[in-house]
């Protein structure tokens, strides 16, 4: 195979993809703008530089990130090979010496006889075949070119992410199901359920002007979990939220707050009632345990079709991870919450993958223009690298006249791709690997550790069979 392939971006995903394509006999031109134009995050012009943490997280297969690594090893990831060689003591986590790691990847890529590295800024989507893996700091010119190609709603420039918890960790003896603010009740009462304001400290509450146009009761499916708070619980939650330790981002992550990405802790600082009149308003809702309207309600929305992952609506946050665990577990019904994703707000250019890309993460009108890395809407070093690896496999297959393939959804990589394909485009936000993405076991054991062991056994067996079936290595 001699057709030249352009890979844009020399981070983890781009470096992995370029090497995998070169190893399959393709001539690759890897475009990296660092060297002629820097970024606010990077310190060097080396390929695969780590700009945040120096850890790829767990190596244990009973951890979602560890399982994804095990799958990537079966597929021959060179990024993981370099990480292993540069590993430093960190228990079961794969932590690395940053300089040794990036130098190892850099040397293997630039010295490959089939790879040419060019230092230039790519400002437009190249012609096929190509692979774009420019990451969260994609240049403005290229981002605009991508958005023009895919549509105005295809690209976001920041994350405003709320935590996600597992369904099985929600206490359904406390949290109850209802429509969003129980709109069917408001339809029947035409606003009467909004009350006089006495329950809100005497402030008059006006029903929405279009309350008579809200969905009928027949359309309500109780799509939300509602975690009710009494006044004391609400006040204690506010105190904890507004005094908790916040993550102080790098300068390149700074986001000018506006209503669409306001951290919940910043909303709370506007006044003691701001959340109760905002994302935590209890209007139209009744706690089945008391028959009364709660003082405030935290609502959770399903993040996946199977209803295994639930998003804390309106709780995007910059709190540090230990603080998120402490504060959000104060919410009634979430005392034992298992966090599948933590909240964050930071600069991050990413695509609305389910709304704009094909199942193998290409342009829908040109399957040989693929995307990989954080640009596709995945979070984390391992996830980004994995998409670069699979993108290279698929681009090589298509150039050989074969169809692209995606691992089965019982694997972590396949489940991640399924999420990028099937997530609700209206609420799509970046996602990291987690067990909530996997298809449930036919007969799941109660013990969490045993359950994860079975997930891993099933995933690795399925991936091995998929690799053999498609002759991938």
C-alpha positions as CSV (number, residue, x, y, z in Angstrom):
1,X,0.0,0.0,0.0
2,X,1.5,3.3,-1.0
3,X,-1.3,5.9,-0.9
4,X,-0.2,8.9,1.2
5,X,-2.2,9.5,4.3
6,X,-2.3,12.8,6.2
7,X,-2.6,12.6,10.0
8,X,-3.2,16.0,11.6
9,X,-2.1,16.3,15.2
10,X,0.9,14.8,17.0
11,X,-0.6,14.1,20.4
12,X,-1.4,10.6,21.8
13,X,-4.1,9.7,19.3
14,X,-2.3,11.1,16.3
15,X,1.1,9.5,17.2
16,X,-0.6,6.1,17.7
17,X,-2.5,6.4,14.5
18,X,0.5,7.5,12.4
19,X,2.6,4.6,13.7
20,X,-0.2,2.0,13.2
21,X,-0.8,3.1,9.6
22,X,3.0,3.1,8.9
23,X,3.3,-0.3,10.3
24,X,0.6,-1.5,7.9
25,X,2.7,-0.2,4.9
26,X,1.1,3.2,4.3
27,X,3.1,6.4,3.7
28,X,2.1,8.8,6.4
29,X,2.5,12.6,6.6
30,X,2.1,13.6,10.3
31,X,1.3,17.3,10.6
32,X,2.1,19.0,13.9
33,X,1.9,22.8,14.4
34,X,4.1,22.9,17.5
35,X,7.5,24.0,16.4
36,X,6.0,26.8,14.3
37,X,3.1,27.7,16.5
38,X,2.9,26.8,20.2
39,X,-0.1,26.3,22.5
40,X,-0.8,27.7,25.9
41,X,-0.5,24.1,27.4
42,X,2.6,22.5,25.8
43,X,6.1,23.0,27.0
44,X,8.0,21.3,24.1
45,X,7.5,20.4,20.5
46,X,7.9,16.7,21.0
47,X,5.1,14.4,19.9
48,X,2.9,12.8,22.5
49,X,3.7,15.4,25.2
50,X,1.6,14.9,28.3
51,X,0.2,18.3,29.4
52,X,-1.8,17.4,32.5
53,X,-1.4,14.4,34.7
54,X,1.5,11.9,34.3
55,X,-0.8,8.9,34.9
56,X,-2.8,6.7,32.5
57,X,-4.8,5.5,35.5
58,X,-5.3,1.9,36.6
59,X,-3.8,-1.2,35.0
60,X,-6.2,-3.6,36.8
61,X,-8.8,-5.1,34.5
62,X,-11.5,-4.8,37.2
63,X,-11.1,-1.0,36.6
64,X,-12.6,0.4,33.4
65,X,-9.4,2.2,32.4
66,X,-7.4,-1.0,33.1
67,X,-9.7,-3.1,31.0
68,X,-9.4,-0.6,28.1
69,X,-5.6,-0.8,28.4
70,X,-5.8,-4.6,28.3
71,X,-7.8,-4.4,25.1
72,X,-5.4,-1.9,23.6
73,X,-2.5,-4.2,24.4
74,X,-4.2,-7.0,22.4
75,X,-4.3,-4.5,19.5
76,X,-0.6,-3.6,19.8
77,X,-0.7,0.0,21.1
78,X,2.7,1.6,20.9
79,X,1.7,4.4,23.3
80,X,1.2,1.8,26.0
81,X,4.5,0.2,25.1
82,X,6.2,3.5,25.7
83,X,4.3,4.1,28.9
84,X,5.4,0.7,30.2
85,X,9.0,1.5,29.4
86,X,8.8,4.9,31.2
87,X,6.8,3.7,34.2
88,X,7.4,5.1,37.7
89,X,6.1,3.6,41.0
90,X,2.4,4.4,41.5
91,X,0.9,1.2,42.8
92,X,-1.6,-0.2,40.3
93,X,-1.7,3.0,38.3
94,X,0.3,3.4,35.1
95,X,2.3,6.6,35.9
96,X,5.2,7.6,33.7
97,X,8.2,9.8,33.6
98,X,6.8,12.5,31.2
99,X,10.1,13.2,29.4
100,X,11.0,9.5,29.0
101,X,7.5,8.7,27.8
102,X,7.2,11.4,25.1
103,X,10.8,10.9,24.0
104,X,10.1,7.2,23.4
105,X,6.9,7.8,21.4
106,X,8.6,10.7,19.5
107,X,11.6,8.6,18.5
108,X,9.6,5.7,17.3
109,X,7.3,7.9,15.1
110,X,9.9,10.3,13.6
111,X,12.3,7.5,12.9
112,X,9.8,5.2,11.1
113,X,10.7,5.0,7.4
114,X,7.1,5.4,6.3
115,X,6.4,8.5,8.4
116,X,7.3,12.1,7.5
117,X,6.7,14.7,10.2
118,X,5.9,18.2,9.0
119,X,5.8,21.2,11.3
120,X,2.9,23.4,10.1
121,X,-0.5,24.5,11.1
122,X,-3.2,22.8,9.1
123,X,-6.1,25.3,8.6
124,X,-8.6,23.2,6.6
125,X,-9.8,19.7,6.5
126,X,-7.5,17.7,4.2
127,X,-8.7,15.6,1.4
128,X,-9.2,11.9,2.0
129,X,-7.6,9.7,3.1
130,X,-6.8,11.6,6.3
131,X,-7.2,11.4,10.1
132,X,-7.7,14.5,12.3
133,X,-6.6,14.1,15.9
134,X,-5.9,17.7,17.0
135,X,-7.2,17.4,20.5
136,X,-8.9,19.9,22.8
137,X,-6.6,22.8,21.7
138,X,-7.4,22.5,18.0
139,X,-6.5,25.8,16.3
140,X,-9.2,28.2,15.5
141,X,-8.8,28.0,11.8
142,X,-9.0,24.3,11.6
143,X,-11.9,24.2,14.1
144,X,-13.8,26.7,11.9
145,X,-13.1,24.5,8.8
146,X,-14.4,21.4,10.6
147,X,-17.5,23.3,11.8
148,X,-18.2,24.6,8.3
149,X,-18.0,21.0,6.9
150,X,-20.2,19.5,9.6
151,X,-22.6,22.3,10.5
152,X,-22.8,25.0,13.1
153,X,-24.0,22.8,15.9
154,X,-21.3,20.1,15.4
155,X,-18.5,21.7,17.5
156,X,-18.2,22.8,21.1
157,X,-15.4,24.9,22.6
158,X,-15.8,24.1,26.3
159,X,-16.9,21.4,28.6
160,X,-19.6,22.2,31.2
161,X,-19.9,18.7,32.7
162,X,-22.0,17.5,35.6
163,X,-21.1,14.3,37.4
164,X,-22.6,10.9,36.3
165,X,-23.5,8.2,38.8
166,X,-24.4,4.6,38.3
167,X,-28.1,3.6,38.5
168,X,-27.4,0.8,41.0
169,X,-25.9,3.2,43.5
170,X,-29.0,5.4,43.6
171,X,-31.2,4.8,46.6
172,X,-34.6,4.3,45.0
173,X,-36.2,4.2,48.4
174,X,-35.5,8.0,48.5
175,X,-35.1,9.1,44.9
176,X,-38.4,8.9,43.0
177,X,-39.3,8.9,39.3
178,X,-41.2,11.7,37.6
179,X,-41.2,13.9,34.5
180,X,-39.1,17.0,34.5
181,X,-40.7,19.1,37.2
182,X,-43.7,16.9,36.7
183,X,-45.0,18.9,33.8
184,X,-48.1,16.8,33.4
185,X,-49.2,18.1,36.8
186,X,-48.7,21.7,35.6
187,X,-50.8,20.9,32.5
188,X,-53.7,19.6,34.5
189,X,-53.6,22.5,36.9
190,X,-52.6,25.1,34.3
191,X,-50.0,26.6,36.6
192,X,-51.8,26.1,39.9
193,X,-49.1,23.9,41.1
194,X,-46.6,26.8,40.9
195,X,-48.2,28.0,44.2
196,X,-48.5,31.4,45.8
197,X,-44.8,31.8,46.7
198,X,-45.4,31.1,50.4
199,X,-43.3,27.9,50.2
200,X,-40.5,30.0,48.7
201,X,-40.0,32.5,51.4
202,X,-42.9,34.7,50.3
203,X,-41.6,35.5,46.9
204,X,-44.4,35.3,44.3
205,X,-44.0,32.5,41.7
206,X,-45.4,33.1,38.3
207,X,-46.4,30.2,36.1
208,X,-44.7,30.0,32.7
209,X,-46.6,31.8,29.9
210,X,-46.8,28.7,27.8
211,X,-47.9,26.4,30.7
212,X,-51.0,25.4,28.7
213,X,-48.8,24.2,25.9
214,X,-46.8,21.8,28.0
215,X,-46.9,18.1,27.1
216,X,-50.0,16.2,28.0
217,X,-49.9,13.6,30.9
218,X,-49.9,10.8,28.3
219,X,-46.4,12.0,27.2
220,X,-44.9,11.8,30.6
221,X,-42.7,8.7,31.2
222,X,-41.2,9.7,34.6
223,X,-37.9,10.2,32.8
224,X,-36.1,11.8,35.8
225,X,-34.9,10.6,39.2
226,X,-35.7,13.2,41.8
227,X,-33.7,13.5,45.0
228,X,-35.8,15.5,47.5
229,X,-34.3,17.8,50.1
230,X,-35.9,19.3,53.1
231,X,-34.9,22.8,54.2
232,X,-32.2,21.6,56.6
233,X,-30.6,19.3,54.0
234,X,-30.7,22.0,51.4
235,X,-29.0,24.6,53.7
236,X,-26.3,22.1,54.7
237,X,-25.7,21.2,51.0
238,X,-25.3,24.9,50.2
239,X,-22.8,25.4,53.0
240,X,-20.7,22.5,51.8
241,X,-21.0,23.4,48.2
242,X,-19.9,27.1,48.6
243,X,-17.0,26.3,50.9
244,X,-15.6,23.3,49.1
245,X,-12.1,23.3,47.5
246,X,-12.2,24.2,43.8
247,X,-9.9,23.0,41.1
248,X,-7.7,26.0,39.9
249,X,-7.3,25.3,36.2
250,X,-4.3,26.0,34.0
251,X,-4.5,29.3,32.2
252,X,-5.3,27.6,29.0
253,X,-8.3,26.0,30.6
254,X,-9.8,29.3,31.8
255,X,-13.5,29.6,30.7
256,X,-15.4,32.9,30.9
257,X,-18.5,31.9,32.9
258,X,-21.8,32.5,31.3
259,X,-25.2,31.1,32.0
260,X,-24.7,28.0,29.8
261,X,-21.6,26.8,31.8
262,X,-22.0,28.3,35.2
263,X,-20.6,26.0,37.9
264,X,-23.2,25.0,40.4
265,X,-21.1,26.4,43.2
266,X,-21.0,29.8,41.5
267,X,-24.8,29.7,41.1
268,X,-25.1,28.9,44.8
269,X,-22.9,32.0,45.7
270,X,-25.4,34.3,44.0
271,X,-27.8,33.8,46.9
272,X,-29.3,31.1,49.2
273,X,-32.4,30.7,46.9
274,X,-30.6,30.7,43.5
275,X,-30.5,26.9,43.2
276,X,-34.0,26.4,44.5
277,X,-35.3,28.8,41.9
278,X,-33.0,27.3,39.3
279,X,-31.9,23.7,38.5
280,X,-33.1,22.5,41.9
281,X,-36.6,23.9,41.9
282,X,-39.2,21.4,43.2
283,X,-42.2,22.8,41.3
284,X,-44.9,20.3,40.5
285,X,-43.2,17.5,42.4
286,X,-44.4,15.5,45.4
287,X,-42.2,13.3,47.5
288,X,-44.1,9.9,47.7
289,X,-42.8,9.3,51.2
290,X,-44.5,12.5,52.6
291,X,-47.0,13.5,49.9
292,X,-45.6,17.0,50.1
293,X,-43.5,19.2,47.9
294,X,-39.8,19.0,48.8
295,X,-37.9,22.2,49.7
296,X,-35.5,21.5,46.8
297,X,-34.9,18.7,44.3
298,X,-31.8,17.5,42.5
299,X,-32.8,15.8,39.3
300,X,-31.0,13.1,37.4
301,X,-31.3,12.4,33.7
302,X,-30.4,9.1,32.0
303,X,-27.2,9.3,30.1
304,X,-27.6,6.1,28.1
305,X,-30.4,4.1,26.6
306,X,-30.1,1.3,29.0
307,X,-30.6,3.7,32.0
308,X,-27.4,2.6,33.8
309,X,-25.7,6.0,33.9
310,X,-27.4,9.1,35.4
311,X,-26.4,12.7,35.0
312,X,-26.9,15.2,37.9
313,X,-28.7,17.9,36.0
314,X,-27.4,21.4,36.4
315,X,-24.5,20.3,38.6
316,X,-21.6,21.1,36.4
317,X,-18.7,21.9,38.7
318,X,-15.1,22.9,39.2
319,X,-14.8,21.2,42.6
320,X,-11.9,18.9,43.2
321,X,-12.7,15.2,42.8
322,X,-12.6,14.3,46.6
323,X,-14.9,17.4,47.2
324,X,-17.3,16.3,44.5
325,X,-17.6,12.9,46.3
326,X,-18.1,14.5,49.7
327,X,-20.6,17.2,48.7
328,X,-22.7,15.4,46.2
329,X,-23.1,12.4,48.5
330,X,-24.9,14.7,50.8
331,X,-27.8,14.7,48.4
332,X,-30.6,12.4,49.7
333,X,-30.6,9.2,47.7
334,X,-27.0,9.6,46.6
335,X,-25.2,8.8,49.9
336,X,-23.6,5.8,48.3
337,X,-23.2,7.2,44.8
338,X,-20.7,5.5,42.5
339,X,-19.3,8.2,40.3
340,X,-18.8,7.1,36.7
341,X,-17.7,10.5,35.6
342,X,-16.8,13.6,37.6
343,X,-17.8,17.1,36.8
344,X,-15.6,19.7,35.1
345,X,-15.5,22.9,33.3
346,X,-12.6,23.6,31.0
347,X,-11.5,24.6,27.5
348,X,-12.1,21.6,25.2
349,X,-12.8,21.6,21.5
350,X,-14.9,18.5,20.7
351,X,-17.3,17.3,18.1
352,X,-20.9,16.3,18.7
353,X,-20.1,12.8,17.6
354,X,-23.6,11.2,17.7
355,X,-25.0,14.1,15.7
356,X,-22.2,14.6,13.2
357,X,-20.0,11.5,12.7
358,X,-20.4,7.9,11.4
359,X,-20.2,4.9,13.7
360,X,-16.4,4.6,13.0
361,X,-16.0,8.4,13.6
362,X,-15.7,9.7,10.1
363,X,-17.4,12.3,8.0
364,X,-20.8,10.9,7.0
365,X,-20.3,11.9,3.4
366,X,-16.6,10.7,3.3
367,X,-15.8,7.6,5.3
368,X,-12.0,8.0,4.7
369,X,-11.9,11.3,6.6
370,X,-11.7,10.1,10.2
371,X,-11.5,11.8,13.6
372,X,-9.7,10.5,16.7
373,X,-8.7,11.6,20.2
374,X,-10.4,14.1,22.5
375,X,-11.8,15.9,19.4
376,X,-14.3,13.0,19.1
377,X,-15.8,13.5,22.6
378,X,-13.8,11.1,24.7
379,X,-12.0,12.0,27.9
380,X,-8.6,10.8,29.1
381,X,-5.2,9.7,27.8
382,X,-6.2,6.1,27.3
383,X,-9.5,6.7,25.6
384,X,-7.9,9.2,23.2
385,X,-5.1,6.9,22.3
386,X,-7.6,4.0,21.8
387,X,-9.6,6.0,19.2
388,X,-6.4,6.8,17.3
389,X,-5.6,3.1,17.3
390,X,-9.0,2.0,16.0
391,X,-9.1,4.9,13.5
392,X,-5.8,3.7,12.0
393,X,-7.1,0.1,11.7
394,X,-10.2,1.2,10.0
395,X,-8.6,3.7,7.6
396,X,-6.1,0.9,6.6
397,X,-9.0,-1.5,6.0
398,X,-10.9,0.9,3.8
399,X,-7.9,1.6,1.7
400,X,-7.6,-2.1,1.1
401,X,-11.3,-2.2,0.0
402,X,-12.7,-3.6,3.2
403,X,-15.4,-2.3,5.5
404,X,-14.6,-0.4,8.8
405,X,-15.2,-2.4,12.0
406,X,-15.9,-1.6,15.6
407,X,-15.5,-4.0,18.5
408,X,-18.6,-5.5,20.1
409,X,-20.2,-3.4,22.8
410,X,-19.3,-6.0,25.5
411,X,-15.7,-4.7,25.2
412,X,-14.8,-1.3,26.7
413,X,-13.6,0.1,23.4
414,X,-16.7,-1.1,21.6
415,X,-18.9,0.3,24.3
416,X,-17.2,3.7,24.2
417,X,-17.8,3.8,20.4
418,X,-21.4,2.8,20.8
419,X,-21.9,5.7,23.3
420,X,-20.4,8.1,20.7
421,X,-22.8,6.7,18.2
422,X,-26.0,6.4,20.3
423,X,-25.8,9.2,22.9
424,X,-28.5,11.9,22.7
425,X,-27.0,14.7,20.4
426,X,-29.0,17.3,22.3
427,X,-27.2,16.5,25.6
428,X,-23.9,15.1,24.3
429,X,-20.8,15.7,26.5
430,X,-17.4,14.1,26.5
431,X,-17.2,10.7,28.2
432,X,-14.5,8.6,29.7
433,X,-14.3,4.7,30.0
434,X,-16.6,3.3,32.7
435,X,-18.4,0.1,33.4
436,X,-21.8,1.8,32.9
437,X,-21.1,1.8,29.2
438,X,-21.0,-2.0,29.0
439,X,-23.9,-4.2,28.2
440,X,-25.2,-5.8,31.4
441,X,-24.3,-9.4,32.2
442,X,-27.0,-12.0,31.6
443,X,-26.9,-13.0,35.3
444,X,-25.0,-10.2,37.1
445,X,-23.7,-11.2,40.6
446,X,-24.3,-9.0,43.5
447,X,-20.6,-8.7,44.5
448,X,-19.2,-5.7,42.6
449,X,-15.7,-7.1,42.4
450,X,-16.9,-10.4,41.0
451,X,-19.2,-8.6,38.6
452,X,-16.3,-6.6,37.2
453,X,-14.1,-9.7,36.9
454,X,-16.8,-11.2,34.7
455,X,-17.1,-8.0,32.7
456,X,-13.4,-8.2,32.0
457,X,-13.4,-11.9,31.1
458,X,-16.3,-11.4,28.7
459,X,-14.7,-8.3,27.1
460,X,-11.2,-9.8,26.6
461,X,-12.7,-13.1,25.2
462,X,-14.9,-11.1,22.8
463,X,-12.1,-8.8,21.7
464,X,-9.8,-11.8,21.0
465,X,-12.5,-13.4,18.9
466,X,-13.2,-10.1,17.0
467,X,-9.5,-9.6,16.3
468,X,-9.2,-13.2,14.9
469,X,-12.4,-12.8,12.9
470,X,-11.2,-9.6,11.2
471,X,-7.5,-10.7,11.0
472,X,-6.4,-7.5,12.7
473,X,-3.0,-8.6,14.1
